[in-house]
Amino acid sequence: MRVTAKMIADELGLSIATVDRVLNNRKGVSEKTINKVKSKAQELGYQPNRAAKFLATQKVINIAFILPVFPNYFWDDLDHEIKEGATLYSDFGLRVDVHRVHTVPENQQVEYLQEIVDSKKYEGIVIAAHDTKPLEKIIDQATKENIAVFTINTDVPNSQRIAYVGSDYYDAGFLAGELICLFSSSAQNIIFIREKENTFQMQNKENGFTDYFKKKDLNIQLQKIKYDTSAYIEAEKVEKLLKDHKEMLMNADAIYVAGGLLDKIIPNIEEWENKPVIIGHDINETIYRAFQKDLITASICQDPIAQANFSLKKIMNYFLDDNISHISSYIVKPEIVTKANTKYYINNENNLINKQEND
């Protein structure tokens, strides 16, 4: 049974108005009475009505989400889910602005975050870090200025951020190694395709991937292909990358595409005589169709709905529970997508399926 202000008032022989003033931190009550009401509320297991608390205080919580632009298929989904999820908390005073900031080919995120912090327009900021080290100082500055900072998708662990929601990228890389061995137990020639920039995310994926083979004591030949982040928006750079390493790729038993470039290399894969095991990340319509043609073996996906919802939930816990001192991070479990279950990971799956059936 839910404990109400009336029940506390009846227990103490006080008016409901007096108890309500104490529970909502309003003035006009003696220190002795405040202590009595709070003690009784704790004894009875009183939980505040958050909506009522907002109506009483009319507190508005302005939050800025700072997300990258590319790869747009992933960030568009997360952008949408954040805005959808935020509507559920609008009655509690939550107001969300989503800012999309270019991180490739040039990273504009550091300057943009500094501008947001200096503007003092927001009580909280949630940032999907392109890289971690350049953001640490600004996040710590925001914390000193009573701006709560959360991280999403990629963490900034050495900062004073409140909590992180997203993947463990070491585990993601480790999982990619395991998948290669599951789908091709005899794989010897393995290629690791990654960004040149040694970001926190990319470094952890590589560490996890290489550690899998070390821990299994597998004798493999691992070769790396590194690309500039401009490849996300310049298709000709992807074509040149694959052309320059064609012989290596054609002789590969397995390929791990560690960045968000899986959809960009697909048009070239179809021409290959040798079809290696290919493991990548994320899913969009291009990747979906590649699965149907057996061009891709598996993709490791995150759930943008979970990232959006858990981030919003932690923000509301922080602000509506009087800035509780500890909020735990939430690691979104990696999900393995194969040809058999791709239809559950594409938004307009019915249109795609119907189109294929009619072709």
Buried (B, 14 or more C-beta within 10 A) or exposed (E): EEBBBEBBBEBBEBEBEBBBBBBBEEEEBEEEBBEBBBEBBEEBEBEBBBEEBBBBEEEEBBBBBBBBBBBBBBBBBBBBBBBEBBEEBEEBBBBBBBBBBBBBBEBBBBEBBBEBBEEEEBBBBBBBBBBBEBBBEBBBBBBEEEBBBBBBBBBBEEBBBBBBBBBBBBBBBBBBBBBBBEBBEEBBBBBBBBBEBEBBBBBBBBBBBBBBBEEEEBEBEBBEBBBBBEBBBBEEBBBEBBEEBEEBBEBBBBBBBBBBBBBBBBBBBEEBEEEBBBBBBBBBBEBBBBBBEEBBBBBBBBBBBBBBBBBBBBBBBBBBEEEEEEBEBBBBEBBBBEBEEBBEBBBEBEEBBEEEEEE
